Amino acid sequence: MDLLRANLHKVRIPEPTNRIHKDECCVSFDTPRSEGGLYVDMNSFLGFGREHVAWNFEKSENPVYLHIVQRRKPEPDEADRPLKKPTLLAIGVEGGFSEQEPEYDVTYEIVILPEFVSLPFPSVDLPEKVRLAVDKVILAESADRKQQLASWVADKKIISAHAMDLQQLDNGVIVPPSGWKCSKCDKTENLWLNLTDGMILCGRSLWDGSGGNNHAVEHYQQTKYPLAVKLGTITADLEGADVYSYPEDDSVEDPILAQHLSHFGIDFSSLQKTEMTTAERELDHNTNFDWNRIQESGKDAEPLYGPGYTGLVNLGNSCYMASVMQVMFSTHPFISRYFEKQSLKAAFAISQADPTLDLNMQMTKLAHGMLSGKYSAPSQEGQEGIRPRMFKSVIAASHPEFSSMRQQDALDFFLHLVDKVDQANPGSHELNPFTGFKFIIEERVQCPSGKVSYNKRCDNFLSLSIPLHEATNKEQLEVFHEKKAAMDLDGKEVSNEEIVRPRVPLEACLASFSGGEEVPDFYSTALNSKTTAIKTAGFKTFPDYLVLQMRKFVMEAGWVPKKLDVYIDVPDIIDISHMRSNGVQPGEELLPEGASCGNKAEPARPVANEDIVSQLANMGFNYFACQRAAINTSNAGLEEAMNWLLSHMEDPDINEPISQDAMPAEDTIDEASVQTLVSFGFPEDVSRMAVKASGGNIERATEWVLTHPEASSSVSADSSASNVKDDESHIPDGSGRYKLIAFVSHMGTSTHCGHYVAHILKDGRWTIFNDNKVAASVDLPKDMGYLYFFQRISS
């Protein structure tokens, strides 16, 4: 007790704003349920496992800890009772997911380091400051729990801006209580009642042919009548009705829905629910991962345990992150950087004051958690796995999407991870595990004059379109389509077993990338005029690890997203040596840098990055609109161009060819704003780009620079090429022969819903990583991947 009183000045009483880490060690995945329990520093409120608490004492000299130990209670007989189905996409709140965890007995004691002297708690003999501090720690919501609840609880529906003054036509329409059918087709499900004119129309078409025929949204596009309610979701409890606002593009609340329904003679009190709401359908997708083939459901798979076979518990739509990280930590650069060559103690020693916010620390923690085998052991329910909450918190910090509990695109997360790791290793190419993923693409453009230009760009993945016309099973497809058409006429549906899907070889997808592509409206400095040029692309360097994305999501007419129902035949070994670009060839003549003939040179003007333009165009956008988007965001990137495009779709000239006058010129940029950014220490070319991308707003421009550290490499095509050339030495190169080592598959109608699973080649056999379930693969769905990962075969 005297020892405790001597260190009383080291004890802090937590404030409501303090983050209290009492659920998990900040440098390992030890918890109060681990063998040694958890030690909470009573000054910093960081938690540590038994093996790691001494490291914190050495670093911080904080000696007083609250030791928390949880031991599982025996299971009561009623533990087998059926679980209540959740009705809200949330955790730990009324109507949300109940974690249904077993109960635990919890014990506490005060421990003083370095001798681990213990004092019982609760005890009236303890100093009042200690009693008060410990009570507050015990009663406080933990940092993990706070973030979990904040992220999970879905946004409350907004009240539609169109509800209170909604126009309703006096057209005599009376809606019957049942027997509904689309006014424009034979659909009897997924029907929406327009609340202005009473039209009953079917919903949107889904990628697999289910859903409706888009008649409801087409009706809105023609009439601009804003609100519709889904028939079958209307009951006496009107709060459960699914009301959709087309101009607000979201499910909304209609405070006077009863009045709007009565206009069409609907007595909602007598209606029974027959359809799922949009939210319930989302919830259903999140609680029932029943995609049999990709998950190898129903297969007698052997569970795997031990080092490298640790599962990652789904934190709520976090499978996109889990799949990517399992693949990353199966590659040598990540294993070497964060596991073999960096101990937990070393990472903690160089971490910032709060190691839970340090990316290097949390990457190392995740690596040791996944690769040590410490947390991969059989349990009653199978492998328990680890919960990567701290890693998710730091990798997703300040990112509006990844910090949420919404599903995300696995490729988007991979690219975000690349950016974060690059930022954490500035200039340290040897330490950066993504160095081996980088490669240089060289584009060759030839105009009708016969002269050519070359441009280089650095990338870390290759996006491949899927040429369906190259399917190898065309005869079977033709027979199937004839059969399906006949069954459609008879009102019959084709079963899943009968469906024939196109089979496209990966070689055809690679060929579509390197094949010639027309570039309309290309300004030729040789001809001094606009013309159509031909662009081809190839690899200037081959990476150690090659990531391929299959573009399975395309835009159909009417901006309806569609997922291609297609198999990709991927061999175990590929050779892309023929895709190497060798630069300027003998006899080729380069396009002049400026106009060489005529009385007046073409004014200098920005040029759209063709990679951004082609990726947007492949999504179904107009080519000229894509050019405008790239130019108006200074070729900053695909996401910026997409955001600009979506916010300018109503511009009258959005799809028209870009005239010289319409091109943003350098002299339209506010030079004063540029110089202000330069005075902050930013390079002038990046400052100019930021001012342009932010519309001249200094505050937004500053934020833009800070969130686009790679901006200097994309100021213009010329500077981009020179940057690559000047900084080429660290980019790996070698043989073009690769072996398939992993792939990530996606199930669902969109990359932003559904489920992701990883298959990884480990120790000579394929393994499926499905969140915390790890097992030997029985029926490898290699032809259903979304992202494929290849490793170079050393010659």
N, C-alpha and C positions, 0 to 999 in steps of 0.2 A: 504493500500500500504506500510505503514511503517512496518507493521507486516511481509509482504512478504520480504521486503529488509533486515529485521533482520534475516531472515531464508534463505537468498540467498545462503549461504555456503552449505546448505542441498540439493540444486538443482544441478543435474548432467546433462550434455549434453550427450545423448546416443551415443556410438560408434557403428560402423556397426556390431561388434561382440556381442553387448548386446542383450539379449533375452527380448523382450518387450511384456508383457502380457496385452494386451488391449482388448481382445475378451471375457475373462471370468475370474471370481473371482478364486483365487488359492485355496480357502477353501470352496467354494460352487459353484453352477452352475448358479449364477447370472451373467448377461451380461449387456452390455449397454442398452439392450432392457427391462431389468427388471424394476420394478417400481422405484427403487431408482437409477438406472443407475450403472455405474462402476467408481471406483476411482483408478487411476494409480499413484502409489508412484513415485514421480519425482526423487528419489534417487536410489531405487532398481528396478524400473520399473515393480513391481508386481501389479496385479490388485486385487481390493477388492470390494465386494458388500457393500451396505449402512449399513447393520447390522454388518459387519465385519471389516470395515476400522479402527474403533477405536482400535480394538485389535492390529492391525499392528502399530498404533501410540504408544501404550503402550509398545510394544516390541522393536520397532526400534527407536522411538523418531523422526521419519521423519514426519514433519508436512505439507509438500507441496504436493498437489495432483492435477492431471488433472481429472476433472469430465466429463465423457462422457455419454451422453444420446441420445438414438436413439428412434424415434417414427415413426411408420409405416405410410406411405403415403397412401392416398385413391387409390384403385385399378383402373388403367386405363381400358378403354373398351377393348383394344387389349390384355388384360392379358389372355384372353381365346384362344389366337392363339396357334396352335399346336407346340409342342416342337421339336426342331431339333434333329434328332437322332445322338448320338455321334459315332465317328469313331475311337476314341483312348481311351484306358483304362487309363484315366487321368482326373483330375479335374482342372478347372480353366485355361486350356490351349487350344489353337486352336485345334478344333476337339474333345476335351474331353467333359466330363460331364459338363453341365451348371447347377449350383445349382438352377437356376430359382427362386431365392428368391425375395420376394416383396421388393420394394424400401423403404428406411428410410430417414427421416430428422435427421441430426446429429447436436447436440449443444455441445459446450465446455465451461467450466469455470474453473478458478483456485480456489481451496478450501484449506483453511488453518485450520488444526486441532489444538487444540481440539474443538474449538468453531464453526467450519464449516463456517468460514468467507469466502465469495465468492467474486471473482473478475471476470469481464467479459473477455472472450477471443473470438476473437482477440481484442487487445486494444493497441494503441500506447503508452499508459501510463505505460505499464508493462516494467520491466527491460529487457534490450536486452538479457541477459542470459536466462531469463524465456521464452521470445518469441522464441529464437532459439531452446531451449530444447523441448518446446511443439511442434513446427513445425516438428522437427525431429521425435518425438514420433508419431505424426499424419501421417506423410508420410512413416514411416518405415513399413516393412512387419512384422506382429505380429509373435510371437514365434510359435503359433499354426498353422498359415498359412504357415510359412516356412517349418515346419515339414510335414504338410499335402501335400504340393506340391512336396517336395523332395521324399516322400514315394510313391506318386501316379504315377508320371511319369514313365512309364515302361522303362526298359532298352532298349536302342537302339540295334537293331540287329547287331551282329558282322559280319565282312566280313569273310567268311569261309576260313580257311587255305588251303582248297582243290580246291578253285574256279579257281585261276589263272593258275595253271598247271594241270587242270583236263584232264585226258585221255579220249578221245572219239573214239570209235571203228568205223572203216570204214566198217560197215557191211551192208550198203545199206538200212538201216531202214528209212522209210519216214512215219511220223506221220500225219494222216488225221486231218482236222480241227474239226471233230465231230465224233459221233458214236463210242466212245471209249469203250473198255471192257477189263477186266482183262485177261491177257494171260493165267492164270491158273484156273480161275473160271468164273462164269457168272456175277460177280459184274459189274455194270455200273456207280456206284457212289463212291466217295472217292478213286479216282484213282491217282496214282503217276507215273510219267515218270522218269525212271532212266536216268540221263544225261550222263552216260558213254556208255550204250549199247542200249538205246531207248526202253527198256522193259516197258510195261504198266502193273502195278500190283496194287492190292487193298491194302488199308491201314490196320491199326491195328484193331483187334477185340475189341469191348467194352464189358463191363460187362453184358449189357442187351441183347447181341446178335447182336446189331447194329454195324455199322462200316464195316470193311472188314474182310478178312480171314488171315491177317498177311503176305500175299504173298510178299509185297514190302520189309518188314524188313527181311523176310527169304531169299530173293534174295540177300540183302546186306550181310547177314551172310555167304552166300555161295561164293559170288564173291568179297566182300569188295569194291564194287563200291560205293563211298561215298555220292553223292548228288542226290536228286530227287526233282522234282517240281510237285506240285499238279495241275493236269489238271482241268480246270474250274476256276482257279484263275489267269490265264494269260490273260492280256489285253494290250492295247497300253501303259498303265501306268505300266511298268514292276516292279516298286517299290512295287506294291500291290501283286505281285506273291508270293506264299508261297513256299519257297525253304527250304528243310530240309536236315541237315547233320547228317547222322547216327553216324559217329565216334565222332562228337561233341555233339550229342544228343540234338539238338536245332534247331529252325528256324533260318536261317542265311541269309546274303545278298550275292548275286552272282553278282559282278560288271559287268561281261561279259555274263550275262544270254542271251542276244539277240544273241550273237555269238553261245552259246551252243544250243539254240533252232533252229537256222538256220541250224545247222549240220544235224538236222532231218527233214528239210524242213518246219519248222513251221514259218508262217508269223504272228507274234504276233499282228500286227496292226489291223488285221481283226477279232481277237477273242473277244468274249463277255464273261463277267464273269458269271459263273453258279454255282460256289461253294463258300462257306465261307472259309476264311483262318483260320488257327489255332488261330490266335489272335482274329479274329472276332467271332469265335465260343466261345472263352473264354469271350469276351465282351458280347455276347448274353446271356451267362449263368449268367453274372453279372447284366444284365439289365432286365431279364425276369425270375423272380422266379415263374415259373408256375408249381409247383409240388403240385397237387391239394390235395391229401389226407392228407399229413403230415401238410400242412398249413391250412387244413380245408377250402380250397378255395370254394367259392360259398355257404358257409353256412351263415345263418342269425345269426351271433354271436353277442352277447351283449358286446359292448366295456366296459371295466372296468377302473375305475379311483380311486385315493386315495392312502393312505399309503400302500406300498408293491406292488402297481400295476403301477409303473413307467416304461415306456419303455426306451430302450437304442437305440439311433439313430445309424444306420449302418454307420461307418466311412469309409467304403470301404472294403468289405470282412472281416468285424469284427464280423460277426454273431457267429463265433465259441467262441469268447470271451464273447459276450453278453449272449449267452445261458448258459455258465458255470457260469458266475457271477450272473445271475438271480437265478440259483439253489443254489449257495453258500449263497446268502443273503436271502434265504428262510429257512435256517437252524439255529437252536438256537445258536450254537457257534459263527457264524459270526454276527448274529443280536446282541448278547450280547457283543461281543468283540468290535465291531466298531460302534455300535449305542446306545444301552442301557447304556453301562458302559463307553463310551467315547464321550464327547461332541466335537463339532468342535473347540471350543475355547481351550479346553485342548490339543487336538491334535496339534493345531497351536502353542501353547505355548512351546511344547517340540520338535517341528520340527526343522530341520536344517535351515540355513540361507535362502535357497531357498526352500520353502515348495512344489513347483511344482515337486521337485526331491525326496521328502520324501515319502516312500512307506506307512508308517503308516498314514500320513496326507491324501494321496490320497485314501487309502482304506476307511478311515473315511469319507472323502468327498463323495465318491461313495455311501457308506452306507446311509448317511443322505439324499443324493439326491434321492436314490431309495426308502427309507423306510419312509421318513417324509411325503410324499404326496404333498409337496410344488410344485413340478414340474409335477404333474400328474393331469391335469385338461383338460376338453374338449376344443377343439379349432375348427376353421372352417374346418381344414383338419383332425380332429381326434386328438388323443393325440400327443403333440409335442415331449415329451420325453426329455432326456438329452443326451449330447454328451460327452462320457467319454474319451476325448482326453488326458487329463493330466494323467489319470490312465493308459491308454495304453502306453503313453510315458515312464512312470517310470517302469511299470511292464515289458516292452519289451526292456528296455535300454540295449544296447550292444548285444542284441540277433538278429542275422542276419535275421531270418524268422519272428518273431513276430513283429519286428519293421518295417517290410515291409507292403505293402497293399495286399500281396498275401493271399489267403485262406490257413488256417492251420487246422491241426487235433485237434478237441476239446479235445481229451484225452491228446495230447502233451501239450496243453495249461494248462489243469488241473494239470498235473505233474509239469510243469514249475511254476505254481502258488504255489503249495505245497512247492517247493524248495525255492522260494522267501520269502514266509511267514515263513518258518522254519529258514531261515537265519536272518530274521528280529526279530525273537524271540528266540535267542540261549539260551537253557536251561530253558526257561520260558514255561513249558508245560501247566501251568494253563492259560496263556495268549494266547497260540497258538491255534487258532480255528481248526486247522487240527489234533490236538491230538486225537479227537474223531473219526477220519477217519482211524487211524493207527491200524494195527493188525499184529499178528505173524502167519506165515505159518510154519508148521513143516513137513519136508519131511522125509520119512522112506524108506531106500534102503535095500533090502534083496538080498544077493548073493546066489548062489546054495548051499553054505555050510550051509545055514539056519541061519547064523548070520546076524545081522542087524546093520545099523548105522542111527543116527538121526541128522538132520541139521535144524536150524531155521533161518528164515529171516523175516525182518519187511517189510511190504508193505502197500499201501494205496488204491489199487484197485485190482480187480480180473479179469484177462483176460480169457474169456471163448471161446473155440472153439465150433462150431455148428455142431453136428453130424446129417447130413442130413438123414442118414439111420434110425434115430429115428422119422422121420416125422409121424404124426398121420393121414395123408390123402393120404396114398400110393396108394389106389385104384383110387382115383380121379386123382392123378398125372399120373398114368399109362395110364388112358384113355386119358388124355390131351396130353401126349407125342405121343401116337399113332395118335391122331387127327392132331397134329402139323406136324408130319412126313409126313402124307398124304397131308396136305396143302402145305408143302414145295415142294413135288414132283409136285404139280400142279402150283407151282409158286405163291401161295397165302400167305398172311401174317396174323398172328393171331392178333386180336385186343386186346387192353389192357383189355377189359371187359371179354374176353375169357381166359386170362392167369390164370393158376392154379399154385400157388406157394406152396412150402413145408411149412408145419406148424410144428415147432419143439417146444416141451415144454421146458420151462426154466429149469425144473427139470432134463431133459436129458443133458443139457449143464453143469449144476452143477455136475452131475454124471460123465461126461467125464473128469472133472478136478480132482476129487478125485479117479477115477479109476486107476488101475495099468497101468504102462507105462514101456516098456523095455528100459534099458540103455545099449547099446552095448559098448564093449571095456572098461568095468568097471574093474579097478584094485582092486582085492580082497586081502586084507592083510591076510585073513584067508587061502586062497588058494595059495597065493604068485604068482598069475598069473592073466591075463586078462580074463574076462568072461562077460556074459550078466546078468545084475541084474534087479530087478523089483522095480520101484519107485512108491510110493503112497504119497499123500499129504493131509493134513487136517489143520483145524484152531486150533492153540494153544490158541488164544484169539478171541473173537468176537467183532468187533468194534461197536461204537454207530451208525455210519453211514457206510453203505456198498455200495461201488461203483462197478458195474459190467460193463465190456466192452464186447460187442459181436463182435467176430472176423469175421466181414462180408467181409473182404478183404483178399484174398488168392492169391497165385502165381500159375498160370498154367504152363504147359510145355512151354519152350521158354521164361521164365521169364515175361510172360504176366500177369499183375495184373487183377484179376477178383473180382467183387463184387457179393457176394451170394445174389440172389433174393429170400429172405426167410422171412417168418413171425415167430416171436418168441412169443409163448403164455405165457404171464407173469401174474401170479396171483397177486391180490392186497396184499396178505399176503403170506410170505414164511417162512418155518421153516427149518433151516440148522443145527439144533442141532446135527444131526447124522454125520455131517462133522467135529466134534471136534476130534482132535488128542490128545490122553492121554499119549503120551510119551512111554518110555520103559515099556513093560508089563511083568508080572510075567512069568518066563520060557524063556524069550527072552535072547539071548546072543549077546552082542555087538561085532562088528568087532574090532580086536585089532588095536591100533593106529599105530603100526609099524609092519613090517614083523616078525612073531614069529617062523618061521621055515625056513629051507634052510640055505645054507652057507653064502649067501649074501643078505642083505636087499635091497629092491627096492629103488633106489635113490630118495630122496625127490624131488618132482617136482610139479609144479602148477597143479591144478585141475580145469577144466572148471565149471563155475557156471551153473548148470543144468537148472535153470529158464531162463537164457539168451539163452542157447542152444535150449531149447524147443520152446521159442518164435520165434527164428530165423527159426528153422526147420518148425514150423507151417506156416511160410510165403513161404515155398517151397524150402528153401535152403538145400543142402546136409548136413546130420547130422555131418559128420566129418569136413566139412568146418566150420560149426557153432562152433564146439569145438575149432578149430584153432583160430577163431575170438575172442572167449571169453578169451582164454588163452593169446593171443598176445596183448590183451588190459587189461590184469590183472583183468578181471571180473568187469571192471569199470561201465558197464551198456549197455543197449540194443543199444542205439544210437552209442556209440563208437564202439561196436562190428559190427554193421551194416556198419558203414563207413569203417572199416578195411576190412570187407568182400568184399564190392563193389570195393575197390581199389586193391584187390588181386585175383579177379576172374580168371585172366589169369595165375596164378601160376600153374605149371604143376602138383603139388602134392596137390592142394587145396582140392580135394575130396577123398584123400586117407586116410586110417586109420592112426592115429598119433602114430608113434613109439616112444619108450622111448628116442632114440637119438634125435628125432626131437623136443622134448619138450623143450621149453626155460628153462634153469636152472638158479637158483639164482645167480651162480657165473659168469654168462655172463653179469650181470649188472655192469656198471662202478661205482665202489665203491667211486671213487673221486667225481663223480657227486652227488651220494647219500649224501655224507658227506657235500658237498657244500649246498645242500638243508637243511640238518639238521642244518647247521650253520645259516640259515635264520630263524630258529625257528620252522620248520615243524617237526612232528614226523618221526622217522626213517622208520617205516613201510609204511607210506603214501609217504615219499620221494622215497623209493625204487619203489613203485608202479608207481609214476609219472615219474621217469626216464625211467622205462620200457615202459610205455605207449607213451612216447615222443621220443623214440629212442635215449636217451642219451643227447638230446638238453636241456641245462639248462634253457634257456629262455622259451621254450615251456613247460618244466616240471613245472616251477614256475607258469605259467599261468594255467596249468592243475590243480595244487593243489588249486589255488584260485577259480577256477570254479567248483571244485568237493569237496565241504565241507563235503559231506557224504562219501568220499573215505575211511576213516578209518574203516567204517563198512563193507567194502567188500574186505579187503586185502586177505583173504582166507576163506575157508569154516569154519575152526576151529575158527579163530578169530571172524568171523561173528557171529557164534553161541554164543561165550562168550560175545560179545558186547551186543547182544540182552538180554542175561541172566542177565548181570550186570545192564541193563537199562530198565528193564521190568516194573518197578513199575508204570510208568506214562501211560502205554498203557492200555486202558480200556478193560473190559471184562464183560460178562454178558450173558443174554439169547440169543439163536440163532433164535428167532422169530423176523421177520421184516415186516414192511409195506412199500409199494411203495409210495414214496413222490414226485418223479420227474423223468423225462427221457428226454434225448436230442436226437433228430432224425437228420439224415443226408440225404440230397438229392443230388444225383450226382454220377458220375462214380468213384470218388476218394475222400478220406478225404481231399485232397488238392484243390478241386474245388467243386462247388455246393453251398449248403446253409444249415445252421443249425437252428433248432427251438427247443425251450424248452417248455415242458408241466409240470406244477407244481400244486400239490394239495394244495390249499390255502383256508382257511376258509371253509373246507368241500366240495369244488368243484374244478374241474380241470380247470386250466387257461392256455391258450396258450400265450407264449411270443415270438413274431415274430418281432425281432428288436424293433421298437418303437410302434408296434401294440400289444395291450394287450386286450384280450377278453375272455369271458367264452367259454370253449371248448364245442362243440356240438357233434362232432363225433370223439371220442378220438382214435388216431392211436397208441394205446399202444403196438401193436405187431410189430411196425416198428422202435423201438428205437435202438440207437447205444450205448448210455451210460444210465444205469439205476441206480437210487439212492434210497436206502432203509434206513429207520430209525428203530432202535431197538424198539420193543414194550416192555415197562416196565412191569415186572411181578407184 
